[in-house]
């Protein structure tokens, strides 16, 4: 059975853009993969697949979550319970993320974007510059989550599948509170592990944030340009 060190070596071509929700991770990763023609791995796109795999493996908590109504998930429970459940669920999902990445081609760099915790990623890094974490400030998190939710609601209504529960504003407030807690949790973990973390407050346009992340990945991008010239 491969060790963590073996897996880290096998994933040395993976660049991690991680963090908490509403920090702009997806926009930055999309831009970088488009510019450099890297493979694009977005964990959100695998969410239903990960739940299915967990349930097939007998994960009772995954089955319980999927059986809940919108109100039961986001409105009726204390935010602290939702927060702790999120930590546990995303931590369990990470083993599946590793499986996914190991199954992808290794000839090119892969940008892996998602809500990955520093403690999960750290054992699989060959270098600290292989990963960066983005977390929003409380104000930016509130603004970004509201914009994101408004766009989702617009699309849901257009397709006739709108379902925000019995109290949409309470659901949104609970999500924002949870997201802010996750941002603090991720930031503290990254700082404890001496891993790069950037607080996003909306004062810099997405182009500048993308450039900041690119500079962090410079050793890998230099290697990419070296390869393309050979």
Phi and psi in degrees as a GROMACS rama.xvg file:
@    title "Ramachandran Plot"
@    xaxis  label "Phi"
@    yaxis  label "Psi"
@TYPE xy
-66.3729  143.108  UNK-2
-83.2509  171.384  UNK-3
-59.9014  -36.521  UNK-4
-64.1934  -40.598  UNK-5
-62.6941  -42.6611  UNK-6
-68.27  -39.7616  UNK-7
-58.7935  -40.7885  UNK-8
-65.8692  -40.6044  UNK-9
-68.1189  -22.2904  UNK-10
-107.473  20.7281  UNK-11
-68.9329  -10.3909  UNK-12
-96.4266  7.10581  UNK-13
-97.9084  127.684  UNK-14
-105.6  122.774  UNK-15
-98.2446  120.866  UNK-16
-111.209  99.14  UNK-17
-119.162  -178.336  UNK-18
145.174  -157.142  UNK-19
-109.082  169.237  UNK-20
-59.9779  152.155  UNK-21
66.6703  32.7629  UNK-22
-108.706  -0.49783  UNK-23
88.3699  14.4423  UNK-24
-58.8697  -46.5342  UNK-25
-62.6258  -44.5293  UNK-26
-60.0416  -44.9632  UNK-27
-66.5632  -44.0747  UNK-28
-66.4641  -39.6139  UNK-29
-59.0817  -43.7714  UNK-30
-64.6718  -46.0896  UNK-31
-65.7785  -42.9247  UNK-32
-67.8977  -31.4178  UNK-33
-71.2965  -42.9629  UNK-34
-64.9203  -45.815  UNK-35
-97.9588  -2.30203  UNK-36
56.6378  46.3979  UNK-37
-88.3033  163.809  UNK-38
-72.869  145.147  UNK-39
-113.777  117.162  UNK-40
-119.9  111.191  UNK-41
-111.182  116.909  UNK-42
-62.8396  -31.0348  UNK-43
-60.0196  -32.5927  UNK-44
-67.8834  -18.1694  UNK-45
-102.227  5.9321  UNK-46
-56.0168  -52.201  UNK-47
-65.7558  -35.9399  UNK-48
-65.4117  -40.6192  UNK-49
-65.2673  -41.9565  UNK-50
-61.3628  -42.6596  UNK-51
-62.4502  -41.2366  UNK-52
-67.5861  -39.0503  UNK-53
-65.3622  -42.7999  UNK-54
-65.2662  -40.4684  UNK-55
-61.8617  -28.1265  UNK-56
-88.3498  2.99303  UNK-57
90.9621  21.3994  UNK-58
-76.8231  105.678  UNK-59
-67.7847  -37.914  UNK-60
-64.9779  -37.8192  UNK-61
-64.4436  -43.5954  UNK-62
-63.503  -40.7531  UNK-63
-62.1561  -43.6908  UNK-64
-63.4576  -44.9605  UNK-65
-67.0964  -24.1444  UNK-66
-83.5535  -8.52408  UNK-67
-76.8077  151.639  UNK-68
-80.2553  170.022  UNK-69
-57.2804  -44.2609  UNK-70
-61.6033  -43.4197  UNK-71
-65.6297  -35.3946  UNK-72
-72.537  -46.9754  UNK-73
-119.522  -13.3468  UNK-74
-115.017  -45.1188  UNK-75
-80.9856  -21.2712  UNK-76
-95.9726  152.398  UNK-77
-61.9124  145.312  UNK-78
-60.3624  -35.5096  UNK-79
-60.851  -37.2633  UNK-80
-66.4716  -42.7063  UNK-81
-63.1718  -41.8192  UNK-82
-59.5603  -50.0678  UNK-83
-64.6133  -38.6173  UNK-84
-63.7589  -38.9939  UNK-85
-62.9397  -44.8023  UNK-86
-58.4759  -47.7535  UNK-87
-64.247  -42.5995  UNK-88
-67.6135  -47.0584  UNK-89
-67.1701  -31.1299  UNK-90
-68.0284  -41.7172  UNK-91
-65.4926  -37.3925  UNK-92
-64.0984  -24.9885  UNK-93
-63.9945  -33.1568  UNK-94
-60.6591  -34.7389  UNK-95
-73.234  -33.2796  UNK-96
-60.9129  -44.4579  UNK-97
-60.6292  -43.3009  UNK-98
-60.108  -43.8167  UNK-99
-59.7154  -48.145  UNK-100
-66.184  -37.7897  UNK-101
-66.201  -24.3578  UNK-102
-84.983  -10.3808  UNK-103
-84.8671  158.587  UNK-104
-58.8324  148.327  UNK-105
-108.814  7.0318  UNK-106
-74.9154  -21.7439  UNK-107
-129.644  165.994  UNK-108
-70.1898  149.776  UNK-109
-119.537  133.708  UNK-110
-100.833  114.339  UNK-111
-101.248  117.263  UNK-112
-117.252  134.708  UNK-113
167.116  -177.503  UNK-114
-85.2856  69.9713  UNK-115
-99.1375  131.559  UNK-116
-80.2466  143.452  UNK-117
-53.9428  -40.1191  UNK-118
-65.333  -26.6031  UNK-119
-76.8465  -43.3372  UNK-120
-77.0155  -37.9537  UNK-121
-48.2248  -43.5546  UNK-122
-65.3679  -15.1757  UNK-123
-107.613  15.3979  UNK-124
-96.9947  133.742  UNK-125
-85.426  -21.3986  UNK-126
-153.398  145.694  UNK-127
-59.8771  -25.685  UNK-128
-78.4421  2.5306  UNK-129
-82.5108  -10.2232  UNK-130
-143.871  149.222  UNK-131
-143.319  144.215  UNK-132
-114.445  134.799  UNK-133
-115.157  130.837  UNK-134
-134.229  138.314  UNK-135
-84.1231  151.626  UNK-136
-69.217  165.964  UNK-137
-60.1156  -42.5931  UNK-138
-65.4655  -45.6225  UNK-139
-66.878  -37.0335  UNK-140
-60.4745  -45.0603  UNK-141
-59.8568  -48.5515  UNK-142
-64.7964  -45.4888  UNK-143
-67.498  -41.3967  UNK-144
-64.3779  -39.8183  UNK-145
-66.2404  -40.7101  UNK-146
-64.009  -44.4722  UNK-147
-62.7125  -42.1418  UNK-148
-67.7737  -38.9207  UNK-149
-63.2011  -39.9008  UNK-150
-66.9565  -40.9895  UNK-151
-63.3517  -44.0943  UNK-152
-62.1713  -42.5526  UNK-153
-58.3005  -44.1731  UNK-154
-69.9671  -39.8456  UNK-155
-61.1249  -44.231  UNK-156
-64.688  -39.3285  UNK-157
-61.8348  -34.676  UNK-158
-97.9694  4.06223  UNK-159
71.8045  29.0957  UNK-160
-125.674  27.178  UNK-161
-65.1633  128.185  UNK-162
-158.07  94.0095  UNK-163
-106.981  13.1394  UNK-164
82.1512  -173.274  UNK-165
-78.0808  -18.1692  UNK-166
-143.07  81.2555  UNK-167
-56.5353  -38.1516  UNK-168
-67.918  -39.4451  UNK-169
-65.7344  -40.3492  UNK-170
-59.5816  -44.5266  UNK-171
-64.997  -43.8122  UNK-172
-61.0567  -40.5884  UNK-173
-65.1758  -40.3387  UNK-174
-62.7088  -43.1865  UNK-175
-64.1031  -42.7892  UNK-176
-62.4246  -44.1641  UNK-177
-61.4913  -44.8209  UNK-178
-61.0194  -39.902  UNK-179
-64.8187  -39.7204  UNK-180
-64.5387  -40.5857  UNK-181
-64.2114  -38.2367  UNK-182
-61.1001  -44.6886  UNK-183
-64.9616  -39.5382  UNK-184
-63.724  -46.0987  UNK-185
-65.561  -44.9861  UNK-186
-60.1006  -44.5642  UNK-187
-63.6516  -42.8333  UNK-188
-62.4083  -46.9675  UNK-189
-61.6543  -43.7618  UNK-190
-65.6526  -39.0106  UNK-191
-62.6204  -36.9593  UNK-192
-90.2655  3.77117  UNK-193
57.4723  41.0176  UNK-194
-105.279  153.571  UNK-195
-70.7163  127.335  UNK-196
-136.36  136.507  UNK-197
-122.594  129.399  UNK-198
-88.5157  127.612  UNK-199
-102.52  120.191  UNK-200
-118.083  3.49446  UNK-201
83.8348  1.26042  UNK-202
-80.2375  -12.5406  UNK-203
-117.089  135.084  UNK-204
-64.1387  162.786  UNK-205
-60.0225  -31.3842  UNK-206
-61.982  -41.8835  UNK-207
-68.3385  -39.1531  UNK-208
-66.0938  -38.386  UNK-209
-63.4127  -42.732  UNK-210
-63.8678  -37.6112  UNK-211
-60.4964  -44.5527  UNK-212
-67.4359  -39.9725  UNK-213
-58.5099  -44.305  UNK-214
-61.9184  -36.2729  UNK-215
-62.5112  -36.6404  UNK-216
-89.1704  9.77697  UNK-217
-46.6205  -46.2236  UNK-218
-56.4742  -34.7491  UNK-219
-79.3176  -36.4091  UNK-220
-69.893  -34.8699  UNK-221
-62.609  -41.6215  UNK-222
-63.5611  -37.6371  UNK-223
-62.0728  -47.3703  UNK-224
-66.0444  -34.5298  UNK-225
-62.4913  -43.3826  UNK-226
-63.2722  -42.8063  UNK-227
-69.1804  -18.2865  UNK-228
-87.3557  -14.2783  UNK-229
